[in-house]
Amino acid sequence: MAKIMHVQTVLIVEDLEALKEKTGETATKDALAKAVHHYLDCEYTQVEDMWAKKLEKVVKRKQEER
């Protein structure tokens, strides 16, 4: 039997809406579950510094908003 754990995270609203659209889910928890499952199964997600690249994108977007 699998253990289940409740987790939380902070996301930008636009990212969450894009995730829901891309996964085809309307509920946040379903979209996140589908995305995590895909991430764990996908061979192409093994990119070095993935989070650093994401952070750079967010910083750039925030600078452009100013």
N, C-alpha and C positions, 0 to 999 in steps of 0.2 A: 504494500500500500504506500502511495506517495505522500510525503509530508506537504502540507500547504502552508505558505507564509504570506501574511499581508504585508505589502510594501507600498511606499509612497515616494513620489518624486515631484520636482517642480519642472514644468514645461511652459514654454511660450505658447500662448493661445493659438497663434497661427500655425505652429508646429503640430499641435494636437489636432487642429481641424484638418490639416494636410494629411496627417496620419490616418484619421478616420476616413477621409476621402480615398486615400490610396489603398487602405485595407478593405473598404466597402462596408465598414461597420459604423453604426450610429452611436453605440455606447462606448464610452472611454475605456472601460475595463476590457471590453472585447477587442477593441482596436489595439490596445497595448499587449494583450495576451497573444494576439495573432502576430504582432510585430516581433515580440520576444521569441516566439516559436520559430518564426522565419529566420531571425538573426542566428539562433542556435543551430539551425539546419543548413544555412546558406554558406557555401564554401568561399564566397567572395567577400565575406565580412571580416576576413583576417587582414585588415589594413593597419599598418603601423601608424600611430599618432592620430587615430580616427577622432578622438575627443578634442585634440588640439586643433585639428582642421575645423571641426564643428564650432569650437569657441571662436576661432578667427572669423568665421562667417557671421556669427552673432554680433561680434564687436563691430565688424564692418557695416552690418545692417543698422546698428544703433547709431554709428557715426553718420551714416547717410541720412538718418531721420532728423538729425540736428541741423 
